[in-house]
Amino acid sequence: MTDNNVVYVGNKPVMNYVLAVVKEFNNGANEVVIKARGKAISRAVDAVEVSRNRFLTDTKINGITIGTEKMVSENGALNVSTIEIVLGK
């Protein structure tokens, strides 16, 4: 798997990420990884579900990885939750 098959979810509307996932599969990818952290996790889950239920009904979830990253800011160290969802054909 290359880094091209990764969709990073941030603050944009859910449909932007759905289109990114669909585009990756249309470009011939067998697997697409959706990554998010913090408050974007729920948006990532929404993007995966909309992709699977509306556009890519032949895909399935191959794996979900959750974790915690330490972020260092001016206020000190902060723990941020992360999620990785692997969609495959």
C-alpha positions in Angstrom: 0.0 0.0 0.0 1.3 3.4 -0.9 0.8 6.7 0.8 -1.5 7.7 -2.1 -4.2 5.4 -0.7 -4.5 7.4 2.5 -7.3 10.0 3.1 -6.7 12.3 6.1 -9.9 13.6 7.6 -9.9 17.1 9.0 -12.5 19.9 9.2 -14.0 19.9 5.7 -17.5 18.6 5.0 -18.0 14.8 5.0 -18.7 14.7 1.3 -15.2 16.0 0.5 -13.8 12.9 2.1 -16.4 10.6 0.6 -15.4 11.9 -2.9 -11.7 11.4 -2.0 -12.3 7.8 -1.0 -14.4 7.1 -4.2 -11.7 8.7 -6.3 -9.0 6.5 -4.8 -11.0 3.3 -5.6 -11.8 4.6 -9.1 -8.0 5.1 -9.7 -7.5 1.4 -9.1 -6.7 1.2 -5.4 -7.7 -2.1 -3.7 -7.5 -0.6 -0.3 -8.0 2.9 1.1 -7.0 4.0 4.6 -9.0 6.7 6.2 -7.1 8.4 9.1 -8.3 10.9 11.6 -7.6 12.2 15.1 -9.4 14.1 17.8 -12.7 15.7 16.9 -12.4 14.6 13.3 -12.9 10.9 14.2 -16.7 11.1 14.0 -16.4 12.8 10.6 -14.1 9.9 9.4 -16.7 7.3 10.5 -19.4 9.3 8.7 -17.3 9.4 5.5 -16.7 5.7 5.6 -20.3 4.9 6.2 -21.6 7.2 3.4 -19.0 5.8 1.1 -20.0 2.2 1.8 -23.7 2.6 1.9 -24.2 5.0 -1.0 -21.3 4.8 -3.5 -19.1 1.8 -2.9 -21.5 -1.0 -1.9 -19.0 -3.7 -2.8 -16.4 -2.5 -0.3 -16.0 -3.8 3.3 -14.0 -2.7 6.3 -10.8 -4.7 6.5 -9.6 -3.2 9.8 -10.0 -0.5 12.4 -7.1 0.6 14.5 -7.5 3.0 17.4 -4.7 4.7 19.4 -3.4 7.7 21.2 -0.8 10.2 20.1 1.0 12.6 22.4 0.8 16.2 21.1 3.2 18.8 22.6 1.8 22.3 22.6 2.6 25.5 24.5 0.2 24.2 27.3 2.3 21.0 27.7 1.7 17.4 26.5 -1.8 16.4 25.3 -3.2 13.0 24.5 -5.1 12.9 21.2 -7.2 9.9 20.1 -6.5 8.5 16.6 -8.4 6.1 14.3 -7.4 4.3 11.1 -10.1 2.6 9.0 -9.1 0.3 6.2 -11.6 0.0 3.4 -11.1 -2.8 0.8 -12.8 -4.3 -2.2 
